[in-house]
Amino acid sequence: MSPKTQVERDPKAVQPSDAESAATRGRFPRTRHIDQVRKLSRVNGWRTTLLIAGIWLPIMAVMAWSVVAPRWWVYLIAGCVVASRLVAMGVLVHDAVHYLLYKNRLVNDLVSDLFLAFPIGMATSLYRKTHFQHHRFTNTDHDIDLAAQRTDSDWFEWPKNPREFAAVMARSVTGLNVHRGWVMYQHWAPWKHLGDPLSPAFPLWNRVLYVANTAAVYALFAWGFSTAPWVTAKLMALYLIPGITLVNLSLRIRATAEHIGADNSEELRATRTVLPRWWERWLVAPFNVNHHLEHHLFPSVPGPNLARLHRVLMQDHDFRTRAHLTRGYHGVMSELMSGEVAGDPATPDGAARPGKPR
């Protein structure tokens, strides 16, 4: 296996030096769980297809419902359903980045782009480039995700008092701070990179596919506006408005929970796993994406298997007693507002107090 392929299969295979990453100290031993992880790392294309269908069918159902029953409460319910499914799309794109949707890598990226990434304004290969960098340099100055988060005081400067937190929540749920996501989103937006020199991060076939897909979508919109303009406008709004309001709030909560406030002195404390309530799982963390620590430890395990991996690791004394586990996303906010945990994860020496597993 070539070094490049090994990194693609497991971004943790290549680690930064100790000088680059505090998280390399106190690494959790993988070998004791290798047999179970291998079983959990099997990619199931049939399951993936069902999961994608489980995203699009509810979207189409609530949109049809809003057409036949145009009432405000129908729009409200439909908007919440659409928002939850858009979040789910992003989570499956994340799995696609790790080649965990389908065994065939071309099929993996084709399906991801057409049914998941393009509909939310991303390209799988562009996201892969920055995400692997995040895995390799987690919580260091070379972590591109952390660098982007440092530019946004709304969600990534803690602790906050209740008034500040309420203001941030209000700005997020109304979409008033959605523009700040451009710092990170610009790396993943295919339209921004169409004129870039050809590279593995955005190959020619991917660009052609994006242009063809975009042309087909615009043609569909043109036909819709020519035949039923009011219905088409409502359906577009029902797709776009949740994306800049509820999805914006959901992604900010989850991004904050994953690493912000982590005690970076050892690997099991550098990333947070959240044990959510059912509604948090539905709107914020579908497909077990809340098990972020488990994902960083074993990125070869598909999202749908992460809950099983968590149960395996909870039998490990080191993981059970030292891992950063928090009960619910409300618990994460409580940790951060109270100042119980570290501030910037890239500066462990400036930490306040280590967060307590909950």
Salt bridges, closest charged atoms under 4 A:
GLU8 OE1 - ARG105 NH1 2.68
ASP35 OD1 - ARG38 NH1 3.98
ASP95 OD1 - HIS94 ND1 3.86
ASP109 OD1 - ARG128 NH2 2.87
ASP141 OD1 - ARG150 NH1 3.16
ASP143 OD1 - HIS134 ND1 3.00
ASP145 OD2 - HIS134 ND1 3.76
ASP152 OD1 - ARG180 NH1 3.17
ASP152 OD2 - ARG252 NH1 2.57
ASP154 OD1 - ARG171 NH2 2.81
ASP154 OD1 - ARG180 NH1 3.40
ASP196 OD2 - HIS193 ND1 2.65
GLU258 OE2 - ARG254 NE 3.85
GLU258 OE2 - HIS292 ND1 3.64
GLU266 OE1 - ARG322 NH2 2.48
GLU267 OE2 - LYS12 NZ 3.70
GLU267 OE2 - ARG27 NH1 3.43
GLU267 OE1 - ARG30 NH1 2.77
GLU280 OE2 - HIS330 ND1 3.62
GLU294 OE2 - HIS291 ND1 3.55
GLU294 OE2 - HIS310 ND1 2.60
ASP316 OD2 - ARG32 NH1 2.73
ASP316 OD2 - HIS33 NE2 2.76
ASP318 OD2 - ARG32 NH1 3.35
ASP318 OD1 - ARG322 NH1 3.57
GLU335 OE1 - ARG272 NH2 3.19
GLU335 OE1 - HIS324 NE2 3.19
GLU335 OE2 - ARG358 NE 3.82
GLU340 OE1 - ARG358 NH2 2.68
ASP344 OD2 - ARG150 NE 2.82
